[in-house]
């Protein structure tokens, strides 16, 4: 079945790419809340958008089809019931303190059209947005953190589109991310791969409700039959066990082996793709600082259904 998804290489010709254009979520960053939102500094939105647009145009000039996350999500809202399902799930994961705050946010979102609603979810919802709903402000906001400007936090990391979900062959890892702050981003992938006309039949090799965490920056397609995954600060070994079960036994994936790279647990080596990069069919760059401790394990399907063989690859 054609699903619009296919990626078996880190170095092959790029035909279609998913991007997120920096938006109001960056404008909503504030110095005192940077750590909470996993940022070190505040980008200048106008310049960030100009640089992004130039980058996207370079891709188009090279014959690459550029698709945007917000468009995929909006096109996944195929009925009023799906839209309401997204609102309900968004509220559930928004860490709102009580029913009154939830009701106020729900009323605010319900009055927006689909694109404006998804944009607001991404940008963050300010207390001042809820003031426009009328009534007594204290009734809406009594349970929210005193002095904090947002009823729902912005998602400023959205332009790292590889992390919430990563394509593996003709399927997808829909991740449970390391940080609660970022895990809300995977909600959009859930709706794209459940309802979008072009992507709703994609196989999922990992699901966002898994108890173990993993991120797309740790997943590299070496070729059609080999997948590399980092055991890192952001991806647990147990998450790779789940991937292996689904890829080898619960899907039609063509992947025959998974190479698990055990790299140091450090923000400096956050993901496998920060220390290990394929540049040709038989050539890679590697960060020298991981060489002393690097261990690589090979996972393959066992003889019996559900079995996975694991061996340490020696030098």
N, C-alpha and C positions, 0 to 999 in steps of 0.2 A: 504493500500500500504506500502510495506517495504521500510523504508527510511534510515536505519542504525543509527537512533537516538532513544534513549530510556533512560530516567532518571526520576524516580519517588521517589528517596530517596537520602538523604545525608549520609546514614549509611549502605546501602545495599552493596552487593558484586560489586566491581569495575571490569568491563570486558574490557572496552576500555577507553583510556584517551588521550586527545589532549594536546600536549606539544609544546613549542618552545625552541629549543636549543639556548642558548645565542650565539650571533655572533658579526659581525663587528660593529653592532649598539652600542654595549657597548664600543668597542675600540674607537668609534667616540665621546664619551663623553669628554667634556673639562671642567675644573674647572669653568671658567667664564660663562659657558652656562648651568650649572646644573639646576638652577631654571627654566629657559626657557623650559627645557626638563623634568621637574618634578622629578629630582633626587637629593638626598642629598649627594651622594658620588660616586666615580668611582670604580666599581668592577674590580677586576683583571680577565681579560677574561679567561686566561688559567686555573686558579683555578675554576672559575665559570663553565666552560665547564666540567672540571673533576668532580665537584660535581654534576652537572646536569646528566652526563653520569652514575654516580654511582646510582643516584636516579632512573633514567629510567630503569637501569638494575634490581634494587630491584623490581620495578613494574613488569617487564617481568618475573622475577623469581617467582613472586606470581601469574602468569598466566594472567596478564593484557596485552592486546594489546596496544602498544604505537604507536600513529600516530602523525605526525609532521605537523605543520601549513604550512610550506613551501611546503611540498609534496601535501597537499590538494589544495593549490592555483595553483601550477604548473599543477596538474591533472585536474584543472577546466578550463585551457586554451585549450579548445577542438577544436578550429579553429583559423585561422589567424584573423578572424573578432572579436572573443572574446578577443584575445590578444590585438588588437588595441583598443577595447573598454576599457580595463583595463588601457592601457597607457593614453588614452584620459581623463578618469575619474581621474587617479592619478595626471596628470598635472593640472587638474581643481582644485584639492584640495591641491596642493603643495604650494600655496601662492607665486607663481612666479610673479615678478613685471611687466613683459611685454612680448610681443610676441617673442622677440629675445631670451630671457632666456628660454621660453617654447620650442622654436624650438631646442635650443641647447640640452636641457634635452631629448626631444623626439628623437633626432638623436642618442644620447648616448645610450638610452635604446633600440632603434630599432636594434642596432648592436649586442646586447647580445642574447644568447639563453634563453629559458624560465626560467630555474632555476637561471641563473646568473642575469637576469632582475629582477625577484621577490626578489632575495637576495639584489640587489642594491637598490631597492625601500625601503626595510626594513632597510638597513644599513645607508642610507643617501647618497646623491650625492654631492661630494665635487666640489668646483670650479676647482680643479686640474684635476678632471675627464673630465670636459668639455674642458679643454685646449687641450686634446688629439684629439679633434675633428677637429683641424686645424682652419684656418681663423684667423681673428683678435679677440683676447680675449676681447677687449673692446666692440666689437659688441655683444658678448654673455652675458656679465656680467655687462653692464653699469647700469642696474636698480637694481642690487642686493645690499644688505646692505654692506656698506663699511667695510672691515676688517673681515667680517664674513666668516668662511671657507667653509660653505655649500651653495650650490644652493638649495638643498632640505634637510630639517632636517632629522636626523636619528629617528628611532622609538625604543628607548631603553626599553620601557615598554612592549614590545610584549610578554615577557614570563609570564605576568599576563593574560593568555589566557582566563580566565573566564570572564573578564570584557567586552571585545568587543561584545561577544555574549554568551548567557547562555541557556543551554538545559532545557526545561520545559516539562516534560512528553515526548511526541514524536514530540514536536515542539521546536521552538527556539525564543528567544528574540534577535534580531539583533539591537544593541543599538545605541543611539545617546549619546556619552559620554560627561561628564561634561566639559572636557578640549578640546579646539580646537586641542591642541598638540596631544592628544590621539585619537581624533575622526577619524583620518585618518586610524587607525588600523581596524576599522569596515569595511573598503572597501574590505578587504580580505574575510570577512564573506559574503559579498554581492555576490561575485563571486563563493564561495564554495556552497552557498545555491541556486544559480541560475543555475550553470553549472556543478558542480561535479557529475559524474554519480551516486554516492552513496547517495548524499544528496540534489539533485536539486529539489526533490518533498517535502521537509520538509515545514510544515506550519510555517509561521512567525507570532508571536503574537505581535511583536513590530518591527518597521522598522527604519533604520538609518536616514531617512529624516523627522522623527517626530520633531516637534518644541520643545518638552520637553526632558530633558536628564535623562538617567538612565544607571546604570552599573551592570554587572553580579554579583559583590560581594554583591549586595543587594538582590539577589534572591536565596532562599533556598527551595528545594523540601522537604516538610515535609512528604508527602505520595502522593499516586496517585491522591487524591482528594483535597489536601490542599497545597497551596503555600504561603510561607512567603516572604514579600518584605519590605525592609527598606525604610522609608522616611528619607533621610540622606543628607549629603553634596553633594553626587553624584547622588541621585535619587529624582526627584520631585514627589509630590503627584499627579500632573496632568498626569505624565507618567504612574502611576499606574492605573489611570482612563482609559487610552488608553489600557493598558494590559487587564484590566477587560472586557472592551467592546469586545476586540478581542477573549479573552479566553472563555467568556460566550456566546457570540452571533455570532461571525464571524469565528468559527472554530469547529473542532470535538474534542477539548480538553476534557479530563475527569476531569479537575479541577473544583470543585464545590464551593470552597471558597478561597478567598485571605485574608490573615492576613497582614495588613499594620502596621509595627512597626515604630512609630514616635520617632526616636532617636535624640539626640542632634546634631545640625549641627556644626561639628567640625572635623578637620583633624585627631584628636585622635580617633574619632569614624567614620572613613571614610565610612565604609560599615557595613551593618548588620552582615556580617560574621566575623567581627573583635570583635563584642561584644556579639554575640549570636550563639552558636554552638550546634547542635544536636549530641548526643553521643550514644543514644539508642532510642528505639521506644517511650519511655516516659521520657527521661532524657535529659536535656540541661545544658550547662554551660552558664553563663551570666555575663557580666562585671558589678560589683556592682555600678559603677559610673552612670549608666543610670537608675537605679531603681527609683530614686526620680522623674524623669520627664517622664518616659516611658508611652506612651499611645498606645494601640493596637486597630485597627479598623478591623471589619470583613466586607468584601465585598462579596455579593452573587448576583446571577441573580434575577432580579425582575420578576413580572408576565408577563409584556408586553415586546415584543422584544425591545432590546436596553436599558431597565431599569436595573439599578444596585442598590441594597439595600446596605446602609452603616450604621453600628451601632458601637458605642464605646463599647468595651468589658470592663465591670466594674470588679473590683477585687472581 
